[in-house]
Amino acid sequence: MPEIEPRDPSLKDLEGLHLWHAPMSSCSQRVRIVLAETGKDYTSHLVDLAKDEHASPAYQAIHPNGLVPAFVDDGHLFIESVDIIQQIAGPASDLAGSASPDLLKLADEAQLDLKLATHEFLFRGVERGSEESFDAFQENHQNEWLKQFRRDFKVGFEKSRVDAAVTRTDDAFRKLDNLLSDGRLFLTGDTFSLADVAWMPNVHRFDLMGWPFERTPHLQSWFERIAARPSYKDALLAWQNEHAAGAFAAYTRERRSEGTDITAFGSLSG
């Protein structure tokens, strides 16, 4: 969805670039990467997801779905990360000009599977709050899909649902690996583009889960090149909560020792 009409009319009075984001949100990471690549200054508005600040009336007046990121460019509001990175880059830039709409669409479609896998293979090993905070979220948040997702996470996702998410992710990574098999440096050729930006946080996140990237060696090499870019370090790693990252690593090792890590699901288990 492109520009939307804000519920909070004060947003129209904002000058410059304003970003509401969370440090480890993959969609927020996309936006920060493009801001770093373009060297544009912006006003940062952090949203603490662990404290459910995205369920507050004030934030839901900014983002009607109560998600991050939200972005304002001189009073114009955008809430979808792919729309936001295109808005920041501008249509005439190298970042946008060489990007593939199909790859951007594929990355956008991959977000639901990334969310489910993140909760199953990372967040399940980290304390997620009290019963009171769960009840408050259910009462205060207006996004019915997100509230149902929180309920599903609480009781445990069905194995078939996790299997399907892992298999779709494996299929997507194989498609990217096949594109890169011709020796190109980046996903759409030899020029870094928004397609690369859109996939950077996803590959990083699945790497935290212990994804077997040796299955896709071209994608693995691509990620090594991407990880050397200043924007990866400044807009993604620098915002990463190292305590949480350590807890994620410990939980990944625990599940691997139990035989219940990500490689035990979907097409990875064959």
CORSULTA-V467613 format. One record per residue. N is the residue number from 1. RES is the residue in one letter. PSI is psi in whole degrees, -180 to 180 (none if undefined). NEAR is the number of other ideal C-beta (glycine too) atoms within 12 Angstrom. D_CENTER is the distance of its C-alpha to the mean C-alpha in whole Angstrom. Layout:
N_RES_PSI_NEAR_D_CENTER, N_RES_PSI_NEAR_D_CENTER
This chain:
1_M_129_17_17, 2_P_-150_16_18, 3_E_140_22_20, 4_I_162_23_21, 5_E_124_17_24, 6_P_144_26_23, 7_R_-33_22_25, 8_D_105_24_25, 9_P_-19_13_28, 10_S_-20_15_28, 11_L_-29_30_24, 12_K_-18_20_27, 13_D_-5_15_29, 14_L_136_25_26, 15_E_147_15_26, 16_G_-162_18_24, 17_L_131_32_20, 18_H_131_35_19, 19_L_122_45_15, 20_W_121_43_14, 21_H_168_42_11, 22_A_143_35_10, 23_P_-45_29_10, 24_M_12_35_8, 25_S_127_36_5, 26_S_-38_43_2, 27_C_-34_45_4, 28_S_-39_39_7, 29_Q_-42_42_6, 30_R_-48_48_7, 31_V_-44_49_10, 32_R_-35_44_11, 33_I_-45_45_12, 34_V_-38_46_14, 35_L_-39_36_15, 36_A_-41_31_16, 37_E_-36_32_17, 38_T_-11_27_20, 39_G_25_17_21, 40_K_139_27_21, 41_D_148_14_21, 42_Y_159_30_20, 43_T_124_19_20, 44_S_131_23_18, 45_H_100_26_17, 46_L_139_24_16, 47_V_117_31_15, 48_D_101_21_15, 49_L_-33_37_13, 50_A_-29_24_16, 51_K_8_18_19, 52_D_36_30_17, 53_E_-20_28_18, 54_H_-7_39_16, 55_A_0_33_19, 56_S_150_22_21, 57_P_-37_18_23, 58_A_-44_20_23, 59_Y_-36_35_19, 60_Q_-15_28_19, 61_A_-19_22_22, 62_I_-53_36_19, 63_H_110_44_17, 64_P_-21_24_18, 65_N_-1_26_16, 66_G_38_33_15, 67_L_168_34_11, 68_V_149_38_9, 69_P_171_46_10, 70_A_146_43_13, 71_F_133_46_15, 72_V_128_34_19, 73_D_102_31_21, 74_D_51_19_25, 75_G_-3_21_25, 76_H_126_26_22, 77_L_133_36_19, 78_F_141_34_16, 79_I_-8_38_13, 80_E_131_31_11, 81_S_-37_43_9, 82_V_-40_37_11, 83_D_-39_30_14, 84_I_-46_44_13, 85_I_-31_46_13, 86_Q_-38_34_16, 87_Q_-44_34_18, 88_I_-45_38_17, 89_A_-38_36_18, 90_G_147_19_21, 91_P_-22_14_23, 92_A_-1_10_25, 93_S_159_24_23, 94_D_-35_21_23, 95_L_-44_35_19, 96_A_-37_30_19, 97_G_-33_20_22, 98_S_3_27_22, 99_A_149_34_18, 100_S_121_27_19, 101_P_-35_19_18, 102_D_-40_18_18, 103_L_-35_30_15, 104_L_-41_33_13, 105_K_-43_18_14, 106_L_-41_28_13, 107_A_-40_39_9, 108_D_-43_30_9, 109_E_-24_22_11, 110_A_-11_37_9, 111_Q_-36_33_7, 112_L_-40_24_9, 113_D_-37_37_10, 114_L_-42_39_7, 115_K_-47_33_8, 116_L_-45_35_11, 117_A_-39_41_12, 118_T_-45_40_10, 119_H_-39_31_12, 120_E_-45_36_15, 121_F_-7_40_15, 122_L_-59_38_14, 123_F_-26_30_14, 124_R_-21_28_17, 125_G_3_28_19, 126_V_141_26_18, 127_E_129_13_20, 128_R_19_22_19, 129_G_174_21_22, 130_S_170_13_25, 131_E_-34_11_26, 132_E_-41_11_27, 133_S_-35_22_24, 134_F_-47_21_23, 135_D_-39_18_25, 136_A_-39_19_25, 137_F_-45_32_21, 138_Q_-32_22_23, 139_E_-38_15_25, 140_N_-29_23_24, 141_H_142_32_20, 142_Q_-5_23_21, 143_N_104_23_18, 144_E_-37_13_20, 145_W_-44_16_17, 146_L_-38_29_15, 147_K_-40_25_19, 148_Q_-39_16_19, 149_F_-42_26_16, 150_R_-38_32_17, 151_R_-42_18_21, 152_D_-41_19_20, 153_F_-39_28_18, 154_K_-43_21_21, 155_V_-17_13_24, 156_G_129_14_22, 157_F_144_29_20, 158_E_142_15_22, 159_K_-39_17_22, 160_S_-33_13_23, 161_R_-41_25_19, 162_V_-43_34_18, 163_D_-46_25_20, 164_A_-41_21_19, 165_A_-42_35_15, 166_V_-42_37_16, 167_T_-43_23_18, 168_R_-39_28_16, 169_T_-43_45_14, 170_D_-43_32_17, 171_D_-44_23_18, 172_A_-44_36_15, 173_F_-35_40_15, 174_R_-36_23_19, 175_K_-44_26_19, 176_L_-41_41_17, 177_D_-39_27_20, 178_N_-40_18_23, 179_L_-42_28_22, 180_L_-9_33_22, 181_S_-13_17_25, 182_D_4_14_27, 183_G_0_12_27, 184_R_154_26_25, 185_L_-35_23_23, 186_F_177_35_19, 187_L_-30_42_18, 188_T_9_31_20, 189_G_-141_21_23, 190_D_10_16_24, 191_T_128_20_22, 192_F_132_36_19, 193_S_180_35_17, 194_L_-25_43_14, 195_A_-42_41_14, 196_D_-42_45_13, 197_V_-45_48_11, 198_A_-31_48_8, 199_W_-17_47_9, 200_M_-52_45_9, 201_P_-34_45_6, 202_N_-47_44_6, 203_V_-42_39_10, 204_H_-46_34_10, 205_R_-44_38_8, 206_F_-26_41_11, 207_D_-38_33_13, 208_L_-29_37_13, 209_M_-4_41_14, 210_G_30_30_17, 211_W_138_36_16, 212_P_80_27_19, 213_F_-7_31_18, 214_E_-17_17_22, 215_R_-26_21_22, 216_T_76_30_21, 217_P_-31_19_22, 218_H_-39_27_22, 219_L_-37_37_18, 220_Q_-44_23_19, 221_S_-39_23_21, 222_W_-44_33_18, 223_F_-36_34_16, 224_E_-39_19_19, 225_R_-44_22_19, 226_I_-41_37_16, 227_A_-14_23_16, 228_A_-8_16_19, 229_R_141_25_18, 230_P_-35_17_19, 231_S_-32_32_15, 232_Y_-43_32_13, 233_K_-44_20_16, 234_D_-34_19_16, 235_A_-13_38_13, 236_L_-64_39_11, 237_L_-40_28_13, 238_A_-22_18_16, 239_W_-4_31_13, 240_Q_132_28_13, 241_N_108_21_15, 242_E_-31_14_17, 243_H_-45_15_19, 244_A_-42_25_16, 245_A_-38_25_15, 246_G_-40_17_19, 247_A_-39_22_19, 248_F_-45_32_16, 249_A_-42_24_18, 250_A_-40_19_21, 251_Y_-38_30_20, 252_T_-43_33_19, 253_R_-40_19_23, 254_E_-47_20_24, 255_R_-34_25_23, 256_R_-42_21_24, 257_S_-28_13_27, 258_E_-11_13_27, 259_G_23_12_26, 260_T_20_22_23, 261_D_-177_32_20, 262_I_-26_39_18, 263_T_-5_26_21, 264_A_7_24_23, 265_F_154_35_21, 266_G_-144_28_21, 267_S_-13_23_22, 268_L_-18_31_22, 269_S_-8_18_25, 270_G_none_13_27
